[in-house]
Amino acid sequence: MGFNPFLFQSPNLIVQICIQRNKESSKKPIFAASMLLTLLLSVFTMGKGDVNPTLSSIKKDSTAKRVWVYGADFKLNFSLANSSPNWTGGSSNNVTITGLINAGANLTRNGMSWDNSLKINIGLVSNRQNDALGQSFLSSRKNIDNLFLDSKLGMEFHQYPTLSFYGGLNFQTQLLPGYSYTKDAIGREVAKLSTSFLSQGQTQFALGTENKFHKNFFIRLGYVTLKQTYVINQEIYTARNEEVIARVKRGQYIDNEFGIQLQMGGTKLFGPNQIYQAKLNYLGFLPYKTDAFIMDSRIDLGLTAKLSKYFNVNYTLISIFDKDLVKPQTNAWQNSWVFGIGYSYNI
């Protein structure tokens, strides 16, 4: 794909003090989620539209026939909670650090477009606990870990400039090992490996058509899509005592599934002096062979409100529905969100 790091000069650096939540959500009807998604998309398409501010801030290596547009946002979230040992209400001293990267690079040339985006969310929470013997120990866990890469090459239909035929690739996985935790006889944590890089990982290759609206909103329909799920680390099967993880059988490393892909998203600036910004991306996959007409889905939502030139309020949500990632008869919706008040500095 050639994702050139040179493209990410002059990034925005954002430092935030935040409140975080990462958990599997309670049962929520898919219909309600669909209605919310439709409402947000309808808001994005109102008005004349705005170019993605992350990418529109920088234009280099451009000619009359070739235009590169690229940029990046970097966010660092940090929170610290502490109390004295004699605090009668009970407490847990903890430190939370979360980093978020949102980068993109788009090329337009003679009716051809090449759009690329990269999102990384990774965080760690560490707190001090006491075991049954009264001895303190440090417990550290990751509270969010997700990498998402999307690349799309499109060729326009000359009669319909907003419509194009595309070939696309998107990839998602976690970067660091993940663990499930139990307690031993004296109350100390025992970690058991549950996930790692490319275990699980997922890639979707799609061929289809894309329609762009107002430069900042798009809908893609992949008529032929290959979804590949990876479990490379075979130790996870032993640690979890399972023979099949995310449709991948022990010893096979990869599972292939064909179906239809639906992807849509956009960016919207609104409000007085355009102080509010909303970003939304939806990725869905429906197998050709399925018992129920339910799409595996991923929703990325970002909201930003400027308080001043340098300060803002941010909300980021990742919501995933995939019945193959959870055990049977359990809720397939998984949500992770970050809310923060931040300081922004452009370099």
Rosetta blueprint (number, residue, H / E / L):
1 M L
2 G L
3 F L
4 N L
5 P H
6 F H
7 L H
8 F L
9 Q L
10 S L
11 P L
12 N E
13 L E
14 I E
15 V E
16 Q E
17 I E
18 C E
19 I E
20 Q E
21 R E
22 N E
23 K E
24 E L
25 S L
26 S L
27 K L
28 K L
29 P L
30 I H
31 F H
32 A H
33 A H
34 S H
35 M H
36 L H
37 L H
38 T H
39 L H
40 L H
41 L H
42 S H
43 V H
44 F H
45 T L
46 M L
47 G L
48 K L
49 G L
50 D L
51 V L
52 N L
53 P H
54 T H
55 L H
56 S H
57 S L
58 I L
59 K E
60 K E
61 D L
62 S L
63 T L
64 A L
65 K L
66 R E
67 V E
68 W E
69 V E
70 Y E
71 G E
72 A E
73 D E
74 F E
75 K E
76 L E
77 N E
78 F E
79 S E
80 L E
81 A E
82 N L
83 S L
84 S L
85 P L
86 N L
87 W L
88 T L
89 G L
90 G L
91 S L
92 S L
93 N L
94 N E
95 V E
96 T E
97 I E
98 T E
99 G E
100 L E
101 I E
102 N E
103 A E
104 G E
105 A E
106 N E
107 L E
108 T E
109 R E
110 N L
111 G L
112 M E
113 S E
114 W E
115 D E
116 N E
117 S E
118 L E
119 K E
120 I E
121 N E
122 I E
123 G E
124 L E
125 V E
126 S E
127 N E
128 R E
129 Q E
130 N E
131 D L
132 A L
133 L L
134 G L
135 Q L
136 S E
137 F E
138 L E
139 S E
140 S E
141 R E
142 K E
143 N E
144 I E
145 D E
146 N E
147 L E
148 F E
149 L E
150 D E
151 S E
152 K E
153 L E
154 G E
155 M E
156 E E
157 F E
158 H L
159 Q L
160 Y E
161 P E
162 T E
163 L E
164 S E
165 F E
166 Y E
167 G E
168 G E
169 L E
170 N E
171 F E
172 Q E
173 T E
174 Q L
175 L L
176 L L
177 P L
178 G E
179 Y E
180 S E
181 Y E
182 T E
183 K E
184 D L
185 A L
186 I L
187 G L
188 R L
189 E E
190 V E
191 A E
192 K E
193 L E
194 S E
195 T E
196 S E
197 F L
198 L L
199 S E
200 Q E
201 G E
202 Q E
203 T E
204 Q E
205 F E
206 A E
207 L E
208 G E
209 T E
210 E E
211 N E
212 K E
213 F E
214 H L
215 K L
216 N L
217 F E
218 F E
219 I E
220 R E
221 L E
222 G E
223 Y E
224 V E
225 T E
226 L E
227 K E
228 Q E
229 T E
230 Y E
231 V E
232 I L
233 N L
234 Q L
235 E H
236 I H
237 Y H
238 T H
239 A H
240 R H
241 N L
242 E L
243 E L
244 V E
245 I E
246 A L
247 R L
248 V E
249 K E
250 R L
251 G L
252 Q L
253 Y L
254 I E
255 D E
256 N E
257 E E
258 F E
259 G E
260 I E
261 Q E
262 L E
263 Q E
264 M E
265 G E
266 G E
267 T E
268 K E
269 L E
270 F E
271 G L
272 P H
273 N H
274 Q H
275 I L
276 Y E
277 Q E
278 A E
279 K E
280 L E
281 N E
282 Y E
283 L E
284 G E
285 F E
286 L E
287 P E
288 Y L
289 K L
290 T L
291 D L
292 A L
293 F L
294 I L
295 M L
296 D E
297 S E
298 R E
299 I E
300 D E
301 L E
302 G E
303 L E
304 T E
305 A E
306 K E
307 L L
308 S L
309 K L
310 Y L
311 F E
312 N E
313 V E
314 N E
315 Y E
316 T E
317 L E
318 I E
319 S E
320 I E
321 F E
322 D L
323 K H
324 D H
325 L H
326 V L
327 K L
328 P L
329 Q L
330 T L
331 N L
332 A L
333 W E
334 Q E
335 N E
336 S E
337 W E
338 V E
339 F E
340 G E
341 I E
342 G E
343 Y E
344 S E
345 Y E
346 N E
347 I L
